[in-house]
């Protein structure tokens, strides 16, 4: 197949540190090429993913002018008949000129979904556009519009080493953006209340720096609570692999949380709040524990010895590996192309 992949213009593919969607697109693009498909990636001009690259002209995904520029970047390539299918991880707006065309299109959502945009895309495409989401909770109240598929995010297994055993005094880990909705302050509370060491990793967004300085920084002592900043893949593998558990005390409806699968790939269980996709990704009592409150998460730490780290790794191999994710998308591609051949799409 000749496939056009698109992703928002702000972050290169793959990302240097933060950038979950860009990491998934990089994994998908390389895996598709390894299976013999031709991939053209529409992304940040400094992307180094080893496929054909077309750099976006517009640098912002929220700018209307840049959206027009990016429509003008993508549309001529598709109009020229270079592709069999377009798979978008970027804004649906970039597909606007292409929606009436018969070429099959898949729109993957990894963030909040608005019914207005889905309805618009579905109506204008007249059967040539289908949708996918990374968790089922994302589409509650909207899944009646158009045809939906569910493909979770995943991880390249060769990047993460499975560790069946850890040190008796292994730390807990918090890995993610350092802001209130991610719950780093709650991770600190859990570590304090259980007398556990905690390593915090991740970037501090500029708009959340004051919150970090008031609620996180005062607790960092370099002994029990340590902050190591953003981490790359190798550092992440080491950090997660030697952890007793990944703490995911989120305070928002997170669409997926790829860090959970990264931890589980290392054999590290996840302890998180029942928000967003956490209950879908974490099998309570098997690959971690899910609780409603900090008290419940504190109590769950005492039950960590009942979990088998090998179960965490197996869950990723079956559901969240690069092979599982790529094969799921390929199945959708084949169905879309077959639909076009049979006349199901214009």
FIBA-338451 format. One line per field, with one value per residue (C-alpha): residue in three letters; x, y, z. Coordinates in steps of 0.25 Angstrom, whole numbers, plus 5000, padded with zeros to 4 digits. Example, Ala and Ser with C-alpha at 12.3 -4.5 7.8 and 13.67 -1.06 7.14 Angstrom:
BEGIN
aa: ALA/SER
u: 5049/5055
v: 4982/4996
w: 5031/5029
//
This chain:
BEGIN
aa: UNK/UNK/UNK/UNK/UNK/UNK/UNK/UNK/UNK/UNK/UNK/UNK/UNK/UNK/UNK/UNK/UNK/UNK/UNK/UNK/UNK/UNK/UNK/UNK/UNK/UNK/UNK/UNK/UNK/UNK/UNK/UNK/UNK/UNK/UNK/UNK/UNK/UNK/UNK/UNK/UNK/UNK/UNK/UNK/UNK/UNK/UNK/UNK/UNK/UNK/UNK/UNK/UNK/UNK/UNK/UNK/UNK/UNK/UNK/UNK/UNK/UNK/UNK/UNK/UNK/UNK/UNK/UNK/UNK/UNK/UNK/UNK/UNK/UNK/UNK/UNK/UNK/UNK/UNK/UNK/UNK/UNK/UNK/UNK/UNK/UNK/UNK/UNK/UNK/UNK/UNK/UNK/UNK/UNK/UNK/UNK/UNK/UNK/UNK/UNK/UNK/UNK/UNK/UNK/UNK/UNK/UNK/UNK/UNK/UNK/UNK/UNK/UNK/UNK/UNK/UNK/UNK/UNK/UNK/UNK/UNK/UNK/UNK/UNK/UNK/UNK/UNK/UNK/UNK/UNK/UNK/UNK/UNK/UNK/UNK/UNK/UNK/UNK/UNK/UNK/UNK/UNK/UNK/UNK/UNK/UNK/UNK/UNK/UNK/UNK/UNK/UNK/UNK/UNK/UNK/UNK/UNK/UNK/UNK/UNK/UNK/UNK/UNK/UNK/UNK/UNK/UNK/UNK/UNK/UNK/UNK/UNK/UNK/UNK/UNK/UNK/UNK/UNK/UNK/UNK/UNK/UNK/UNK/UNK/UNK/UNK/UNK/UNK/UNK/UNK/UNK/UNK/UNK/UNK/UNK/UNK/UNK/UNK/UNK/UNK/UNK/UNK/UNK/UNK/UNK/UNK/UNK/UNK/UNK/UNK/UNK/UNK/UNK/UNK/UNK/UNK/UNK/UNK/UNK/UNK/UNK/UNK/UNK/UNK/UNK/UNK/UNK/UNK/UNK/UNK/UNK/UNK/UNK/UNK/UNK/UNK/UNK/UNK/UNK/UNK/UNK/UNK/UNK/UNK/UNK/UNK/UNK/UNK/UNK/UNK/UNK/UNK/UNK/UNK/UNK/UNK/UNK/UNK/UNK/UNK/UNK/UNK/UNK/UNK/UNK/UNK/UNK/UNK/UNK/UNK/UNK/UNK/UNK/UNK/UNK/UNK/UNK/UNK/UNK/UNK/UNK/UNK/UNK/UNK/UNK/UNK/UNK/UNK/UNK/UNK/UNK/UNK/UNK/UNK/UNK/UNK/UNK/UNK/UNK/UNK/UNK/UNK/UNK/UNK/UNK/UNK/UNK/UNK/UNK/UNK/UNK/UNK/UNK/UNK/UNK/UNK/UNK/UNK/UNK/UNK/UNK/UNK/UNK/UNK/UNK/UNK/UNK/UNK/UNK/UNK/UNK/UNK/UNK/UNK/UNK/UNK/UNK/UNK/UNK/UNK/UNK/UNK/UNK/UNK/UNK/UNK
u: 5000/5004/5000/5000/5002/5000/5003/5002/5013/5018/5027/5037/5035/5041/5041/5053/5046/5031/5022/5013/5006/5019/5025/5013/5014/5029/5026/5015/5022/5035/5027/5019/5031/5037/5025/5027/5018/5021/5020/5020/5020/5014/5020/5030/5041/5052/5046/5056/5047/5054/5042/5039/5036/5028/5030/5017/5017/5009/5016/5003/4992/4983/4985/4974/4985/4994/4983/4981/4995/4996/4983/4991/5003/4995/4984/4993/5000/4987/4981/4993/4989/5001/4994/4984/4980/4981/4983/4982/4987/4987/4975/4963/4963/4975/4967/4956/4959/4961/4948/4939/4950/4948/4961/4960/4963/4965/4964/4971/4967/4977/4971/4957/4947/4937/4924/4923/4936/4932/4919/4925/4935/4925/4915/4925/4933/4920/4926/4940/4945/4945/4949/4958/4961/4971/4961/4946/4943/4947/4935/4924/4912/4918/4921/4907/4913/4921/4928/4938/4950/4958/4973/4981/4994/5006/5021/5033/5036/5051/5052/5048/5055/5047/5052/5046/5053/5056/5063/5056/5057/5053/5047/5033/5033/5025/5027/5019/5017/5019/5005/4994/4984/4995/4996/5011/5007/4999/5010/5019/5008/5007/5022/5022/5011/5017/5031/5036/5046/5040/5047/5040/5043/5037/5036/5031/5022/5025/5010/5011/5025/5019/5010/5022/5030/5019/5014/5026/5039/5039/5038/5050/5061/5070/5068/5054/5048/5057/5054/5062/5056/5051/5057/5060/5056/5069/5067/5052/5055/5065/5056/5043/5051/5056/5043/5034/5022/5018/5009/4998/4989/4983/4972/4967/4961/4974/4971/4981/4994/5005/5014/5006/5009/5024/5024/5017/5027/5038/5030/5026/5012/5003/4996/4986/4973/4960/4960/4960/4966/4973/4963/4964/4979/4982/4975/4972/4979/4987/4996/4994/4983/4972/4966/4957/4965/4979/4976/4972/4985/4993/4987/4990/5005/5004/4998/5009/5016/5004/5006/5014/5023/5023/5008/5010/5020/5011/4999/5008/5012/4998/4991/5001/5013/5017/5013/4999/4996/5001/4993/4981/4983/4986/4973/4966/4973/4970/4955/4955/4961/4952/4940/4945/4946/4932/4926/4923/4931/4930
v: 5000/5014/5022/5036/5038/5052/5057/5071/5081/5085/5073/5065/5050/5044/5053/5056/5054/5058/5055/5042/5043/5046/5034/5025/5031/5028/5014/5012/5018/5009/4997/4999/5001/4988/4981/4986/4998/5011/5022/5038/5045/5059/5065/5075/5078/5074/5060/5049/5037/5029/5030/5040/5053/5065/5077/5085/5099/5104/5102/5103/5093/5103/5115/5116/5122/5110/5100/5106/5105/5091/5087/5093/5084/5071/5073/5074/5061/5054/5060/5055/5040/5037/5029/5018/5023/5035/5032/5045/5047/5062/5072/5067/5081/5077/5067/5077/5078/5063/5059/5058/5050/5035/5032/5024/5032/5029/5039/5035/5043/5043/5055/5061/5059/5069/5064/5076/5072/5057/5060/5070/5060/5049/5056/5063/5050/5042/5028/5030/5034/5025/5028/5022/5024/5019/5016/5014/5024/5035/5032/5032/5040/5041/5027/5027/5037/5030/5017/5015/5006/5004/5003/5005/5012/5003/5002/4996/4984/4984/4998/4993/4982/4972/4971/4960/4964/4977/4982/4981/4996/5000/5013/5017/5025/5037/5040/5050/5065/5072/5079/5078/5069/5058/5057/5058/5064/5052/5043/5050/5049/5034/5032/5040/5032/5019/5023/5020/5026/5033/5038/5048/5050/5059/5073/5085/5093/5108/5111/5101/5106/5114/5102/5093/5103/5103/5088/5080/5086/5088/5073/5070/5066/5057/5046/5041/5050/5052/5060/5056/5064/5060/5046/5040/5025/5019/5027/5023/5008/5009/5017/5009/4996/4997/5003/4996/5002/5014/5024/5029/5038/5046/5056/5057/5048/5044/5038/5027/5029/5022/5022/5011/5002/5006/5002/4989/4986/4986/4977/4989/4989/5002/5008/5019/5026/5022/5033/5033/5020/5015/5004/5000/4999/4993/4980/4982/4972/4966/4977/4987/4994/5004/5012/5024/5032/5034/5025/5014/5015/5016/5003/4997/4998/4988/4978/4979/4966/4959/4963/4955/4965/4955/4957/4972/4968/4958/4968/4978/4967/4963/4976/4988/4983/4990/4977/4977/4992/4991/4979/4985/4998/4989/4981/4995/4999/4986/4988/5002/4998/4986/4996/5005/4993/4988/5002/5005/5018/5028
w: 5000/4998/5011/5015/5030/5036/5050/5056/5052/5066/5070/5061/5058/5067/5078/5086/5099/5101/5090/5091/5078/5070/5077/5072/5058/5057/5062/5052/5040/5042/5044/5031/5023/5029/5024/5010/5009/5004/5014/5013/5026/5027/5039/5046/5035/5045/5047/5045/5044/5033/5022/5012/5019/5014/5024/5028/5024/5036/5050/5058/5059/5065/5055/5045/5035/5037/5036/5022/5019/5023/5015/5003/5006/5007/4997/4984/4988/4989/4977/4969/4972/4980/4991/4993/5007/5016/5031/5039/5054/5051/5051/5043/5037/5029/5021/5017/5002/5002/5009/4996/4989/4987/4994/5007/5019/5034/5045/5058/5071/5082/5089/5092/5081/5077/5071/5062/5055/5054/5048/5038/5034/5033/5025/5015/5013/5009/5014/5010/5024/5036/5051/5061/5076/5086/5097/5097/5108/5098/5089/5099/5093/5079/5074/5067/5057/5046/5047/5059/5061/5074/5073/5086/5086/5088/5089/5081/5090/5086/5093/5107/5114/5123/5137/5145/5158/5165/5177/5190/5192/5178/5176/5171/5158/5153/5138/5131/5129/5143/5144/5154/5145/5144/5159/5163/5176/5179/5175/5186/5196/5193/5194/5208/5214/5210/5213/5199/5190/5178/5165/5157/5142/5132/5126/5134/5124/5124/5128/5140/5145/5157/5161/5161/5169/5180/5180/5175/5176/5192/5194/5185/5195/5186/5196/5197/5186/5174/5161/5148/5138/5124/5120/5106/5102/5108/5121/5122/5120/5131/5140/5138/5138/5152/5158/5168/5161/5152/5159/5151/5160/5149/5152/5138/5127/5120/5106/5108/5115/5107/5119/5125/5114/5114/5129/5127/5116/5126/5135/5144/5150/5149/5161/5156/5158/5152/5141/5126/5120/5133/5136/5121/5121/5135/5139/5153/5162/5150/5143/5155/5163/5160/5172/5174/5184/5189/5201/5192/5184/5197/5201/5188/5189/5200/5190/5180/5184/5179/5165/5155/5146/5135/5134/5131/5120/5114/5114/5105/5096/5093/5093/5093/5085/5072/5064/5071/5068/5053/5050/5056/5047/5035/5037/5036/5024/5016/5020/5015/5002/5000/5003/4992/4982/4985/4984/4998/4998/4987
//
